[in-house]
Each structure stands twice: as C-alpha cells, then as structure tokens.
C-alpha cells in the first residue's frame, strides 16, 4: 500500500484523524477478534464435539488461519487509515501494506475454503453460504486489483480497491453490531433472516467505502 497525496489540514483536525479513524475501526473489529480468540482457545483445549463445532474440530487449520489472518488484517489495516502515520512513516506504510496483502488473502482464502468444504450446520443456510462465497471472492479480487494498481503506480485506484477489500474484511464487526441488537429485541433469527442480516452488513460496509471513495474523488476534482 502507498501513501496518500499530502494535503494541507488544520493541525487539530489532522491529529484527530490520526487516531479517531483507526480507533473506530479497531473498536468495530474487537467483537469478532474476541470471538475468534475464544474459538482458538476452545480448539486448543480439546473441546467436547457438538454439531456446531464438529467441522472446526475435525479440520482446525482453515479456521485457525482465518482467525489469525483476519485479526492481523483488521488491526494493522486500521492503522493504514491514519493520515499522519502514512505521511510520517512511508516506509512503515509500505511494509505494513505487504503484510496486509498476505493477511487479507489468507483470511479470504481460508474463509472460502471453509464455506466450500465445511458442512452447512442447521444455524446456517444456503443463502449465507452463497454470501460467504461471493464476498470472499470479492475481497480476493479487490486485494489483487489494489496490488496490481500500485505496481502500475496508480495510487488512486490502489487506495480505492484496498478500501473496498478492508470494508469486506471488516464485515464481521458490522455483523456483530447488527445481530446483537436484533437478538435482544426479536430473539434468535431463523437461518434465512440471519443470512440477510449478515449479507446486509457487508453491503453496508461497501456502501460506506464507496461513498468515501467518491467523496475523495469529488474533493480532488475541486
């Protein structure tokens, strides 16, 4: 990943953006990160096999790769949204970008493997399975297009595709924000409703990412 073009900002506004944006993104990622940590701890302690976890116990490597990669991607990716950090430490930004490409592809491919080869449990549905395949592939394509763009020195396209990839990667955080209130208010969702809630979370993230991309283009055109 490559640095953004330097813009003139009021000192207070710049310093606030340096930590507010990454802090917000990290906060959004905390619930799935904590849930993933619990999953890893459970797998490491030889859990009692149930219909819900038998797929993870029988084949733990994909879920371990997915959780570790997604955790790195979520936390390190949030720091890439700090304008001051990018400007002050461009070498760090580029090095972190290389790690992010590996972590993002690791999380996406492991997720695709699980969606394709793990058995669909009763709590899931064919619709959720389709969403996972679609958005997993979309994340892989976005990362590859972002990587290709920076190799051509097209910084603007690189930033746009990396924003889209990160929006998809952070979908689990938005899913938690949607599902927790829904469960409290209406109780446990049926599989198809759950699939729509989870798919909607990915869509929300991508809509926000596209709005930010187009807003930046408009600001530059001015």
Secondary structure as GFF3:
##gff-version 3
##sequence-region A 1 222
A	DSSP	alpha_helix	11	44	.	.	.	ID=ss1
A	DSSP	alpha_helix	54	58	.	.	.	ID=ss2
A	DSSP	alpha_helix	60	79	.	.	.	ID=ss3
A	DSSP	alpha_helix	83	88	.	.	.	ID=ss4
A	DSSP	alpha_helix	90	117	.	.	.	ID=ss5
A	DSSP	alpha_helix	126	151	.	.	.	ID=ss6
A	DSSP	alpha_helix	155	169	.	.	.	ID=ss7
A	DSSP	alpha_helix	171	186	.	.	.	ID=ss8
A	DSSP	alpha_helix	191	221	.	.	.	ID=ss9
###
